[in-house]
Amino acid sequence: MSNDWTSIGFISRAHGLKGEVVLEPEFDDDELYSIDRIFYLGKIGRDPVPVRIGEIKLVQKGDQLSFFVKFEHIMDRSDAEKIKGLTLFLPSDEVEVDEYTEDDYVGYQVIREDGSPEGEVVGILDNPAHILLEILGDEGSYFIPLVDEYVSGIDEKNRQLIVTDVSELKSLNG
């Protein structure tokens, strides 16, 4: 995948029977998710395909923002299940991305909550809402978002990230 794409969200799950999915956005800018534009859907590391959004509804649960999205080509729940885990992109020139200035975590060891090794952080994909960490483990390379749901702790002194069960993310990024 070229660097001409910016990840703006990921499909976390199917919703309902009519082909809606839940999109976890990476930006707070509602206008970025306008149905008037062409989006691109795919896996990180591969060139995405163009898609159109037919309907989109903002959902706020506590401090968590997400969208119910109905893509024009997704007709039912079975189709929606097939795109679970994919990433939504826009061309990079359509998205304003702030530079990430915190410690970049490259070289940090990644361990599971039970203390067993998961891999090492070998790269970072910058996104305003959350950073995607590229992890190299025994099963190859995959990405995890730097969010509490997947990263339960950061030990800066020992240069370690403690992660929850990321087995589903490994299969999505493979």
C-alpha positions as CSV (number, residue, x, y, z in Angstrom):
1,M,0.0,0.0,0.0
2,S,1.4,3.4,-0.8
3,N,1.5,6.2,1.7
4,D,-1.2,8.0,-0.3
5,W,-3.9,6.7,2.1
6,T,-4.9,7.7,5.6
7,S,-6.8,5.4,7.8
8,I,-9.9,7.2,9.1
9,G,-11.6,4.3,10.9
10,F,-12.2,0.6,11.1
11,I,-15.2,-1.7,10.9
12,S,-15.6,-3.3,14.3
13,R,-18.7,-5.4,13.8
14,A,-21.9,-5.9,11.8
15,H,-25.1,-4.2,13.2
16,G,-28.6,-5.4,12.5
17,L,-29.9,-7.4,9.6
18,K,-29.9,-4.8,6.7
19,G,-26.1,-4.7,6.2
20,E,-25.1,-1.9,8.6
21,V,-21.7,-2.0,10.3
22,V,-20.2,-0.2,13.2
23,L,-17.4,2.2,12.2
24,E,-14.9,3.2,14.9
25,P,-13.7,6.6,13.7
26,E,-10.1,7.8,14.0
27,F,-11.0,11.5,13.7
28,D,-13.4,13.7,15.6
29,D,-14.3,15.7,12.5
30,D,-17.9,14.6,11.5
31,E,-17.6,16.3,8.1
32,L,-14.8,13.9,7.2
33,Y,-17.4,11.1,7.1
34,S,-19.8,12.9,4.7
35,I,-21.8,10.6,2.4
36,D,-21.0,12.9,-0.5
37,R,-17.4,11.5,-0.9
38,I,-15.9,8.3,-2.1
39,F,-14.2,6.3,0.6
40,Y,-11.8,3.3,0.3
41,L,-12.1,0.1,2.2
42,G,-9.4,-2.6,2.7
43,K,-6.7,-4.0,4.9
44,I,-3.7,-2.0,6.2
45,G,-0.8,-2.8,3.9
46,R,-2.9,-3.4,0.8
47,D,-4.4,-1.0,-1.7
48,P,-8.1,-0.4,-0.8
49,V,-11.1,-0.5,-3.1
50,P,-13.5,2.5,-3.6
51,V,-16.9,2.4,-1.7
52,R,-19.8,4.7,-1.2
53,I,-21.7,5.2,2.1
54,G,-25.5,5.2,1.6
55,E,-26.4,6.1,5.2
56,I,-24.4,7.1,8.3
57,K,-25.7,7.7,11.9
58,L,-23.5,9.1,14.7
59,V,-23.7,7.0,17.9
60,Q,-22.2,8.3,21.3
61,K,-21.9,5.9,24.2
62,G,-20.2,7.7,27.1
63,D,-17.0,9.2,25.6
64,Q,-16.9,6.6,22.8
65,L,-17.9,7.9,19.4
66,S,-18.9,5.5,16.6
67,F,-21.0,5.4,13.5
68,F,-23.7,3.0,12.2
69,V,-22.8,2.9,8.5
70,K,-24.7,1.4,5.5
71,F,-22.4,1.0,2.5
72,E,-24.2,1.0,-0.9
73,H,-22.9,-2.4,-1.9
74,I,-23.6,-4.2,1.4
75,M,-27.1,-5.7,1.3
76,D,-27.5,-7.9,4.4
77,R,-25.8,-9.0,7.6
78,S,-23.9,-11.7,5.8
79,D,-22.2,-9.1,3.6
80,A,-21.6,-6.9,6.6
81,E,-19.9,-9.7,8.4
82,K,-17.5,-10.1,5.5
83,I,-16.1,-6.6,5.9
84,K,-15.7,-6.7,9.7
85,G,-12.1,-5.8,10.6
86,L,-11.4,-3.8,7.4
87,T,-10.1,-0.2,7.5
88,L,-11.8,2.8,5.9
89,F,-9.4,5.1,4.1
90,L,-9.3,8.5,2.4
91,P,-6.6,9.8,0.1
92,S,-4.0,11.5,2.4
93,D,-4.4,14.8,0.6
94,E,-8.0,14.9,1.8
95,V,-7.1,14.4,5.5
96,E,-5.2,16.8,7.8
97,V,-3.0,14.7,10.1
98,D,-1.2,16.2,13.1
99,E,2.4,15.1,13.6
100,Y,2.7,12.5,16.5
101,T,5.2,13.9,19.0
102,E,5.2,11.5,21.9
103,D,7.7,8.7,22.4
104,D,7.2,6.5,19.4
105,Y,7.4,3.1,21.2
106,V,9.5,1.5,18.4
107,G,11.7,-1.1,20.0
108,Y,9.3,-1.6,22.9
109,Q,8.7,-5.3,23.8
110,V,5.0,-6.3,23.6
111,I,3.9,-8.7,26.3
112,R,0.5,-10.2,27.2
113,E,-1.2,-9.6,30.5
114,D,-0.1,-13.0,31.6
115,G,3.6,-12.0,31.1
116,S,4.2,-14.1,27.9
117,P,5.9,-12.4,25.0
118,E,3.8,-11.2,22.1
119,G,6.4,-9.4,19.9
120,E,8.1,-6.1,19.4
121,V,6.9,-2.7,18.1
122,V,8.7,-2.2,14.8
123,G,6.7,0.7,13.3
124,I,3.9,3.2,13.8
125,L,1.1,4.5,11.6
126,D,0.2,8.0,12.8
127,N,-3.5,8.8,13.1
128,P,-5.0,11.7,15.2
129,A,-7.6,9.6,17.2
130,H,-5.1,6.8,18.0
131,I,-1.8,5.5,16.8
132,L,-1.5,2.1,15.1
133,L,1.4,0.1,16.3
134,E,3.0,-2.4,13.9
135,I,4.0,-5.5,15.9
136,L,6.4,-8.2,14.7
137,G,5.7,-11.5,16.5
138,D,6.3,-15.2,15.8
139,E,3.3,-15.2,13.4
140,G,4.4,-12.2,11.4
141,S,3.6,-8.5,11.4
142,Y,0.2,-7.0,12.4
143,F,-1.2,-3.8,13.6
144,I,-2.9,-2.9,16.9
145,P,-4.4,0.5,17.9
146,L,-2.8,2.2,20.8
147,V,-6.1,2.3,22.8
148,D,-7.1,1.0,26.3
149,E,-9.1,-1.8,24.7
150,Y,-5.9,-3.5,23.4
151,V,-3.0,-1.9,25.3
152,S,-3.7,-2.3,29.1
153,G,-0.4,-0.8,30.2
154,I,2.8,0.9,29.2
155,D,6.0,0.4,31.2
156,E,8.3,3.2,29.9
157,K,11.1,2.2,32.3
158,N,11.4,-1.3,30.9
159,R,10.2,-0.3,27.4
160,Q,7.3,-2.7,27.4
161,L,3.6,-2.5,26.2
162,I,1.2,-4.8,28.0
163,V,-1.6,-6.0,25.7
164,T,-4.9,-7.7,26.1
165,D,-5.9,-10.6,23.8
166,V,-5.0,-9.4,20.4
167,S,-5.6,-12.7,18.5
168,E,-8.5,-11.3,16.6
169,L,-6.5,-8.3,15.4
170,K,-3.7,-10.7,14.2
171,S,-6.2,-12.5,12.0
172,L,-7.7,-9.2,10.6
173,N,-4.3,-7.7,9.6
174,G,-2.9,-10.9,8.1
